Amino acid sequence: MPSPTGAGMAAPVPKPRARYTIDRNLQNLQRSFTESVSVDEPDVNSRPEVPSEETDNPLNGRHDAVTESAGVGSRQPLLSSSASIDDYTSDSSDDVPLKPQEPVSVQQPNSTSTANESQTGNPQHGNDPVPTLVLTKPVKTKKPRAATIRVSRRKSSAAGPGAALPDTNRRESAVSRSGWLDVWKSRKHNVLWTTFDGQLMSLWKKRTDKFTEHVFHVSSITNVKQQDKGRFSIYFRKKHFEFMANTDAVQEGWVTSLHASRGREAPPLPQHHGPLTMKEPRSKVYAAICGHNLWIYNSKEDFNLGLGMTLVSMNVASVKQTGRHGFSLITPYKSFNFSADSSKDQTTWLNQLNEVIRSALSCSEVALRLWASPWNKVCADCGSSNPEWASINLLVVICEACAGVHRSIGTSRSKVRSLKLDSKIWTEPLIKLFIIYGNKASNNVWGHNVPAAEQILPDAGQEERDAFIKAKYCSGLYRKTHPLISNQTLLNQRLCEVVCGVDVEETLCLLCSGAKVLTDPQSPSAISIAENAGQALQTELLRHNEFIEAPTCNQQKQDPKQIGLEELHGKLEDERFLFSLENESAACDVLDLREVISIFNLSSGQTHEFEALTLMDSLCCTADAQDSLLSHMLHIIRVVMPGPLLDEELDGVLAVSRLFLREGGGLQHAEVWATLRPGEMLIYPTLPNTPCSVIPLKKNTHYSLHSQENTIELTAAEQTMYLQFERDQSCSSWFNLLPKAVSSKRRGIQRSLYMLPVGLSGSVPPELERCISHITLYGLKVEGLYRRCGTGTKINQLVKDLHSAPAETVLGTGELDIVDVAGTFKQLLRQMDELIPTPQRPDWAKAAAAALETDRLQQYRRLVSKLDPDNRATLAALCGHLYIVQLHSQVNRMTAHNLAVVFVPTLFQELAMNTDMVRLTKELIIHHTLVFLSHPEAVEDEIITVF
Ligand SMILES: [Zn+2]
């Protein structure tokens, strides 16, 4: 990738321009320089990375072929999905490479074997392969629009220092750094995301990749040379890498960091090493077990030079023997298949790897569990990664250096324990406290107002570290105090109230403001109150804070708002916002749009304004006209939201946020994206290809705000859900916009909970539509749905009611009610005057008997086109609905085959015993989009490509 100064490179293509006012702290002026700024001409018409992005998702292995092709358009209620707390760590929204659309080359032939990409486009088909072209919605591509918009940006420390400060926020002096760099290795050019932690330099294709393209320890470097034009070289004994940064300042930073890390001790010698053959793609590699990692090298020469391709951490891996000489190393993200030269070698590798896995696991179980929360993956005080210590009263996970300072301030302030060594202290409630609250909650309280200038970094000196940690925990300079802080009695009383409930964060805030666990010996202590209330987590937290001293009052600094206003210009470009000082001048800052977590349309009357929030900043954008506002806003929304979106889905959109959704009494959180529109809320699971669900909002929709937890409780369509936001600002904006959404009518066409293929005329009887919508909304998880018989009398009554007043009929949502509705649906279908008319049935039977699937599908299409429009629409709606039902077959046990067996008598009466007809019905379900597509001639080719 050329730099802005690179010679002979394509000039930037004019892009929409906008002016920005950036309200920032001067300290941060340089911050985003580590992000390289592309002047490649971006391919605005495509986002080719989208599919491969899925390979970043550790869950990838979990969605099968059926979900793989779930129609983007299919609507279904609520999070069906298996999203769990683990998913928290798989933040696929974070990023796709900013970049290299077309790396000038060329990766090494075997380097793909280490990258996740090897799985791309290779869905594992199950027993019911589904054509992968079924896209019933026309999907618009994302294009930045030309428009001018004013933006003011406020940097905030809301996320706190534990919030995994984006690497770009690190100061130039930091040893650890990251950014996109142009990389040449023996003339092969690539643009790679490069990170350096003071020891390892790692080069990745994408920021979210789990496995590197290249990785080496700083001790393998023989020399680092600074060159001109932002370039620098890193030498190894026989090879070298060339790098190019987009500015001299960035280059300077890298060189300084690399020089500063010279003299680091080399990692321990490998316990075992030797040649292996890697499969898929087949290539000879050299591997070494070093500490708790398996390093993979291109060749023995690279091994000797210390120039690795990638390393696999054994504490997430398991190993399995495969075949005579082979073995697989299985990680949550990818499996590596190797074969050894002999069965003796195979045995040695298996034994060695198993040994390492055992030892890696035994010493890090607590650490692994705590690190499951990304906030705990970095030191709460300085941000260095994989911290192995904790202060169990403050509820922070910290690095060794910070732990030293914590020890020095005494156990009356901080009780320091090791995650790996102090195994006894780690009770289940304590571990839960750290997983659920930990660094995130604690920094919300103790690090509430850390000025950027005072925040320390992993390379902070002893004095600086000392001062910061003392200011933070001894003086409480940055803490968020409780509103009752000025009255000790009320503070203590409040503590006794709060510990009876689940709000641990308020307890933290109270403790940090000086609420006493032990007060009057005559009255029960907060600990026994919490214990009696059955609050195990509160009890545990109080126990560790029994004799702790809190900082005294009045030492707190006011939130320092250092304002440095700057008028900047910016342009929207694919997934980035580029900022520059002058219009059309070189970019001086960049925002990866994928960092945006919330967008709000704040327009009213003549003002056209929207706000975009990242974890750190807020951007307030005002435009002169609604059009330009929308084009910018929708562009950002399309970049951040998972999957393609219809224009219709974004019509009138008021708010878009990433949030955690909890439904009903269940405690499972799932990360979703939600949009708020007039009259409805749409929930988009973050798993790829999972359909979104629609929550209608009406005047009687109840919602309330739990501001302590950044949560909105919402009761709509007979269900209660909790929306928990990452920032309090997102939460309050939603709360402010909800009245607007609730009071306005749904716009556009009334949507049903299923999609008819585009262009299909004809209509579905309202009573059937009602049943489909109801079952889609409430019944997908009912085991044996459609197979179980309902109560005859109830069904007859429902049939009667639905015929006379389909919209008003009350349909229950309990499991038995759903079974009745399903029975009603079948009965209504049977009562329809021959959905497939008797005279045509022999043709269907003939089609069903064809030997080739392609032939059968083509004949089905022909037969479907002969049906009258209403019957065709009804059959399409039925099959589309059953398609959705079988997507949930893991829960409801109704596979496409089971559903076909149930529905074949309804559709074909006397032919029901014919096994061909069962297959036909099953094929209608699985291939419904293809069969009911309205333009037969348009898909002939595709049919062929599918099978
Ligand atoms: Zn630290």
Boltz pocket constraint, residues with backbone or C-beta under 6 A from the ligand:
constraints:
  - pocket:
      binder: B
      contacts: [[A, 379], [A, 380], [A, 381], [A, 382], [A, 383], [A, 384], [A, 398], [A, 399], [A, 400], [A, 401], [A, 402], [A, 403]]
      max_distance: 6.0
